[in-house]
Amino acid sequence: RGPAGSSTASDAGMEELLSRSVPPLPPYETKEKAPPPAELRSAEFVRYYRALEAGPPRAELLTRLARDFGVDHGRVAEFSTKVLQAREQQRELGALLQAEDRLRYYLNPQYRGLFQHLGRLEGGLRFLVELRGDLVEGLATKAVDGPHVKEMNGVLKNMLSEWFSTGFLNLERVTWQSPCEVLQKISDSEAVHPVRNWVDMKRRVGSYRRCYFFSHCAIPGEPLIVLHVALTSDISSSIQAIVKEVPPLETEDTDKITTAIFYSISLTQQGLQGVELGTYLIKRVVKELQ
């Protein structure tokens, strides 16, 4: 079979997978009674996606998902008309509110149901962060584009904003005794002032220094956003001086500390771009240091 035949088979396989994996939006009247799709179908989507090469194959799947499983525009037009009719006819408030609720329901894209079910899988939240990371990168490089994909990116960002709200986040402090893999991730993710070596890393988590990160209860121990703090006796005029300065080796003397300088904050997960984490992390660390 030639390349064209292989491509056709691949396209058909992708269409079949999406048809199986993306749950249809149930009728409004039965939305509360609709059974959830089998967990196996959501897990199959995860396996299929991860087996695809990064780049064009994943971009194609994301484009199809956004284009073919979005909002039912016919239903939206129908219920928009009914909302307008209810207002024009000055019907009772209950009828207007129900028409608005139906319209709100049909404004949900079909793929939102897939994301909801993926979020309930073990490891599903981590997968959704990875998938959105691919979306963000694809949109930046124009590997994926168009209004459907941009809309899906926004929908998934809003869902992640709810899942990664402060109630689900754990504040963790990094020390030289933290697991090696955590120290390595902190080092690799430092986007503002790159870590030069392990001696530099040890200095950044040692005396007169603090390093904190947020993790999520469903992804324990995984740094999501990292904040570096210098504890000093005055406000430095140069951030470079803080980064390069070798703090005293003696045991930390709290009487010498009057100032906390937050000199670096880095998001470690591209898929959480646009999700508000930085402000919450700073507020939590301020409370921790007081």
C-alpha positions in Angstrom: 0.0 0.0 0.0 1.4 3.4 -1.0 1.6 6.5 1.2 -1.8 7.8 0.1 -3.4 4.6 1.2 -1.7 4.6 4.5 -2.8 8.2 5.1 -6.4 7.3 4.3 -6.3 4.4 6.7 -4.8 6.7 9.4 -7.5 9.3 8.8 -10.3 6.7 9.1 -8.7 5.4 12.3 -8.6 8.9 13.7 -12.3 9.5 12.8 -13.4 6.2 14.4 -11.4 6.9 17.6 -12.9 10.3 18.0 -16.4 9.0 17.3 -16.0 6.4 20.0 -14.2 8.6 22.5 -16.1 11.9 22.4 -19.5 11.4 24.2 -22.5 13.0 22.4 -24.2 15.8 24.2 -27.4 14.2 25.6 -30.8 15.9 25.0 -31.5 18.7 27.5 -34.4 16.7 29.0 -32.3 13.7 29.9 -29.0 15.4 30.7 -29.1 14.4 34.4 -29.9 10.7 33.6 -27.4 10.2 30.8 -24.9 7.4 31.8 -21.2 8.4 31.7 -19.2 6.8 28.8 -17.2 3.7 29.6 -13.8 4.6 31.2 -12.2 2.4 28.6 -13.1 4.8 25.8 -11.4 7.7 27.6 -8.4 5.6 28.3 -8.2 4.5 24.7 -8.1 8.2 23.7 -5.1 8.8 26.0 -3.2 5.8 24.6 -3.9 6.7 21.0 -2.9 10.4 21.5 0.4 9.5 23.3 1.2 6.9 20.6 1.1 9.7 18.0 4.3 11.6 17.2 4.5 15.1 18.5 4.0 17.6 15.6 1.7 17.1 12.6 0.0 13.9 13.7 -1.1 15.3 17.0 -2.0 18.7 15.4 -4.3 16.8 13.0 -6.1 15.0 15.8 -6.5 18.3 17.8 -7.8 20.1 14.7 -10.4 17.4 14.0 -11.5 17.3 17.6 -12.0 21.1 17.7 -13.7 21.3 14.3 -15.9 18.2 14.3 -16.9 18.0 18.0 -17.6 21.6 19.0 -20.8 23.5 19.6 -24.0 22.5 17.7 -24.6 25.8 16.0 -28.1 24.8 14.8 -29.2 24.2 18.4 -27.7 27.4 19.6 -29.5 29.4 16.8 -32.8 27.6 17.7 -32.6 28.4 21.4 -31.3 31.9 20.9 -34.5 32.5 18.9 -36.6 31.0 21.8 -34.9 33.3 24.3 -35.7 36.3 22.2 -39.3 35.2 21.7 -39.8 34.7 25.5 -38.5 38.2 26.0 -40.6 39.8 23.3 -43.8 38.0 24.3 -43.1 39.0 28.0 -43.8 35.5 29.1 -43.4 34.6 32.8 -39.9 34.7 34.2 -39.8 30.9 34.6 -40.2 30.3 30.9 -37.5 32.9 30.1 -35.0 31.4 32.6 -35.7 27.9 31.2 -35.1 29.1 27.6 -31.8 30.7 28.8 -30.8 27.5 30.6 -31.3 25.4 27.4 -29.3 27.9 25.4 -26.5 27.8 28.0 -26.5 24.0 27.8 -26.2 23.9 24.1 -23.4 26.4 24.1 -21.2 23.6 25.6 -18.9 22.1 22.9 -19.1 18.3 22.6 -15.4 17.9 23.3 -15.9 19.4 26.8 -17.6 16.1 27.8 -14.4 14.2 26.7 -12.2 16.6 28.8 -14.5 16.1 31.8 -14.2 12.3 31.6 -10.5 12.5 31.0 -10.1 14.6 34.2 -11.7 11.8 36.2 -9.2 9.1 35.0 -6.2 8.2 37.1 -3.5 10.3 35.6 -6.1 12.1 33.5 -5.4 15.6 34.8 -1.7 15.3 34.0 -2.6 14.2 30.5 -4.9 17.2 30.0 -2.1 19.5 31.0 0.2 17.8 28.5 -2.5 18.0 25.8 -3.0 21.7 26.4 0.7 22.2 26.3 0.6 20.8 22.8 -2.2 23.1 21.9 -0.4 26.2 23.3 2.8 25.3 21.4 0.9 24.4 18.2 -0.9 27.8 18.3 2.4 29.6 18.9 4.1 27.9 15.9 0.9 27.9 13.7 1.1 24.1 13.6 -2.6 24.3 14.6 -4.7 27.3 13.9 -8.2 28.6 13.2 -11.1 29.8 15.4 -12.2 26.2 16.4 -8.8 25.4 17.8 -8.5 28.7 19.6 -11.9 28.2 21.1 -11.0 24.7 22.3 -7.8 26.1 23.8 -9.9 28.6 25.8 -12.4 26.0 26.9 -9.7 23.7 28.2 -7.8 26.6 29.9 -11.0 27.5 31.8 -11.5 23.9 32.9 -7.9 23.7 34.1 -8.4 27.0 36.0 -11.2 25.3 38.0 -9.3 22.1 38.5 -6.1 23.9 39.6 -7.9 26.4 42.0 -6.1 27.0 45.3 -8.2 24.5 47.2 -6.5 21.7 45.3 -3.0 23.0 45.5 -0.3 22.1 48.0 2.5 24.5 49.0 5.8 22.6 49.3 9.2 23.9 50.3 12.3 22.6 48.5 15.5 21.9 50.5 18.8 20.2 49.7 17.1 17.1 51.3 14.3 17.1 48.8 14.1 14.1 46.3 16.7 14.4 43.5 14.0 14.3 40.8 12.3 17.4 42.4 15.6 19.3 42.6 16.3 18.4 39.0 12.9 19.6 37.8 13.3 22.8 39.8 16.7 23.3 38.1 15.4 22.5 34.6 12.4 24.8 34.9 14.2 27.9 36.1 13.4 30.3 33.3 14.5 33.6 34.8 18.0 33.0 36.2 19.2 29.6 34.9 20.8 27.3 37.4 24.5 26.8 36.5 25.3 23.6 38.4 24.5 21.6 41.5 26.6 23.9 43.8 24.4 26.8 42.5 21.2 24.7 43.1 22.4 23.9 46.7 22.9 27.6 47.4 19.4 28.5 46.1 17.8 26.2 48.6 20.2 26.7 51.5 20.7 29.3 54.3 19.0 32.7 53.7 17.2 31.3 50.7 13.8 29.8 50.2 12.3 27.8 47.3 8.6 26.9 47.2 6.4 25.3 44.6 2.7 24.4 44.2 1.8 20.8 43.5 -1.7 19.4 42.8 -3.4 16.8 44.9 -3.9 14.6 41.8 -0.2 15.1 40.7 1.6 14.9 44.1 5.3 16.0 44.2 5.2 17.5 40.7 6.2 21.2 40.7 3.7 23.3 38.7 5.1 26.8 39.5 8.2 27.6 41.4 9.2 30.7 43.5 12.7 31.6 44.7 13.2 33.9 47.6 16.2 35.6 49.1 16.1 36.5 52.8 18.3 39.6 53.4 19.0 42.5 55.8 18.3 45.1 53.1 16.8 45.6 49.7 19.4 44.8 47.1 19.9 47.2 44.1 20.8 44.3 41.8 19.0 40.9 41.2 22.2 39.6 39.7 24.0 40.2 43.0 21.4 38.1 44.8 21.7 35.3 42.2 25.5 35.2 42.3 26.0 36.1 46.0 27.2 33.2 48.2 25.1 33.4 51.4 27.0 33.0 54.8 27.6 29.3 55.7 26.7 29.8 59.3 23.3 28.7 60.7 20.6 31.1 59.7 20.2 34.0 62.1 16.6 35.2 62.0 17.6 38.5 63.7 19.6 39.4 60.6 16.6 38.9 58.3 14.4 42.0 57.6 13.6 41.6 54.0 12.3 38.9 51.6 13.1 39.4 48.0 11.1 37.3 45.5 13.6 37.2 42.7 12.3 34.5 40.4 9.0 32.8 39.5 8.7 30.1 36.8 5.8 28.1 35.4 7.0 24.5 34.8 4.0 23.3 32.7 3.3 24.9 29.4 -0.3 23.5 29.6 -1.0 25.8 32.6 -0.2 29.0 30.7 -2.9 31.6 31.4 -4.1 29.7 34.5 -3.7 32.1 37.5 -1.2 30.4 39.8 1.6 33.0 40.4 -0.4 35.5 42.5 -1.7 32.7 44.7 1.8 31.3 45.2 3.2 34.7 46.2 0.4 35.3 48.7 0.8 31.8 50.2 4.6 32.3 50.6 4.2 35.7 52.1 1.9 34.1 54.7 4.4 31.3 55.2 7.3 33.7 55.8 5.5 36.0 58.2 
